[in-house]
Amino acid sequence: DQQVKQNSPSLSVQEGRISILNCDYTNSMFDYFLWYKKYPAEGPTFLISISSIKDKNEDGRFTVFLNKSAKHLSLHIVPSQPGDSAVYFCAASSNGNNRKLIWGLGTSLAVNP
Amino acid sequence: NAGVTQTPKFRILKIGQSMTLQCAQDMNHNYMYWYRQDPGMGLKLIYYSVGAGITDKGEVPNGYNVSRSTTEDFPLRLELAAPSQTSVYFCASSGDRVVLLGEKLFFGSGTQLSVL
């Protein structure tokens, strides 16, 4: 049973436009959420995170929004750049699972020049 | 600063062979992890360690063994390799579980393993 779901396997946007990547979760005990970015032949790298006590966290062009009632979070990239083309993973953790991360399947983002 | 270093980058094994995937980190992190990523799938935790001499199973430990004799090294051993173990393996480390704030993992670049 997939506790962290990224229902869009891929997304294509034009350079300069907004990219919105979505993530849904089923476990209400999750209280910390992270986004990782992965380029081919490299390991994932941490991008941005959000605690369940917040509903928004911003870091430069990247903003993560959390809607706890809907068990939904989204990553906004504005403006999108070709270098943002990568696979984006959503991950969640809770005290109940000893803070081990539960990962989504990833969304492949292509930013077209 | 090298971060997390994994070797080898690629390996082909025959069914029944054994091998060790090496992982080393130079950030003095207490926590280390082994993940596998199958095509089109998310990362699955194989084993993790919270410090030298302490290891524990993750979601998919069967067919693997680990040891943590030093803070820096966390090798993953495959005994009797099977085709189901064909995957990309990632080692990661983190400095602190940071219970209230979650974890930030630093990953190696991965080992592509094929078992034929």
Interface residues (C-beta under 8 A of the other chain):
Chain A: V4 P9 Y32 F33 L34 Y36 A41 E42 G43 P44 T45 F46 S49 S51 F89 S93 N95 N98 R99 K100 L101 W103 G104 L105 G106
Chain B: V4 G40 M41 G42 L43 K44 L45 Y48 G58 F90 A92 R97 V98 V99 L100 L101 G102 E103 K104 L105 F106 F107 G108 S109 G110
